[in-house]
Amino acid sequence: MSIVILFSFALSCTIGIVSPALTFNLLLMFFPLQQVIWSSSEFFRGSVAGMRTANYIVGLVTVICATISLAQDQGRVQGTRSTGQVCTWVLYAWVTASLAWSPGAELGLDAMSTVWPYWLLFLFIAPLFVRNIDDLRKTLRWGLVLSAAMCLAILVSPEFTQQWGRLGLTVGGMARSTRTSPLALGELGGLCLILSILAISFRAGYIWNIGCLIAAGCAVTVAVLSGSRGQLLCAVVAVMAGFPLSRPARNWGSYIFGLVALSIILAAVLYVTTLVAGSGSAHMAKRWGAESSQSDAMLRFDNAIYLINLYATSPGHWIQGLGFYSFGATNPYGEPYTHVISVDMLCEQGLVGAVLFIAIIVATVRSLRVLYKLVGSEPQARWAIGNLAALIIYQFVLVNKQGNLAGSFAFFLLMIIPCRLAKRAELGISVVFEYKDEPIDQSGLQHSPV
């Protein structure tokens, strides 16, 4: 299995140098990918230097791919200055500036020192890989293949084991061994579930649809074994929201039939969940129990209430906020952050941060509306936009359940994409591929509000 993983990783990186769609996914799924690579060899998981090797390789592939892509098409940079992307840059700059008055400045600097390269890769370079809806469609296809392959590798690898009801990997060597984050595995399972379920189509062949169902089964199993209740629930919500967005409603009969089929599939997903959870250890059964779920929900609620109260009683900080990592430095719960990014935006970044955050969300929604208006009922294009919308919904729920600003760059990357595509359409650049030899009219988008 180790040889297969290493060969597949080497092949993916080689193809990724000339395939922006694949490289985009290597970056988007980097944290679970990192664990898969670590499982393949003691070299990768046994020391700090080995554990960082995968980071450097994926980062280098991303830079090389971007360089080649820009050399072949310098027009890729057009659309970069969309409202959503510029506001994201300003938001992260404001977060950095807020360390000047934050009581958690030292903690914040430590957090930033480990993630700033990802900010550059995710927020500046990766958006260049998607120029149009056809690029987006290819990216989503690669995303399904890569996520399904990773879920399968996790399930068959003997290095991934369960402790305290959660799937993970032991890394760092015997002297300083630690367990990897099960949340990254759960997030991968949720992403694969979304892409695989929404890829099922009556237009596709039986082999493709059966493959999608197998991928969905692997995704659910990984999410359940990792103990990621929230990720699985968020994925189900995203699938329900993404289904009507990704399917043109040409007639109500077929649409209702599709909804019924989707409901049956999701019911099967929940059934698989109960089987996997019920067949596991006592720790797993406890984690999937109602009492554990309520306890974790109350912890996040207490975190949020504490930070809101701290902000409300500090009127001098209402505009600029308490500062990045204020919660981590002052809370009595021993938590590094609230896990609720919307609360962090208001309380730690103040009204300035909240306005920027809302502006990014509004720009994303408006951009998606522009793109839907542009593609009309064209099946492949609508499927791509619907999948993107579902992934954004998924990430939005996740960052308000487990996220903090330092590590939520995948969420902001996905929101940048529709803003960028709508901006390119506004500039008169074709962002749709021709369908049935009839180019889709982009007139009327020259003065788009996004």
Salt bridges, closest charged atoms under 4 A:
GLU42 OE1 - ARG45 NE 3.50
ASP73 OD2 - ARG131 NH1 3.16
ASP134 OD1 - ARG137 NH2 2.67
ASP134 OD2 - LYS138 NZ 3.92
ASP135 OD2 - ARG131 NE 2.84
GLU159 OE2 - ARG45 NH2 3.49
ASP296 OD2 - ARG229 NH2 2.33
ASP296 OD2 - ARG287 NH1 3.79
GLU335 OE1 - HIS339 ND1 3.57
GLU426 OE1 - LYS423 NZ 3.90
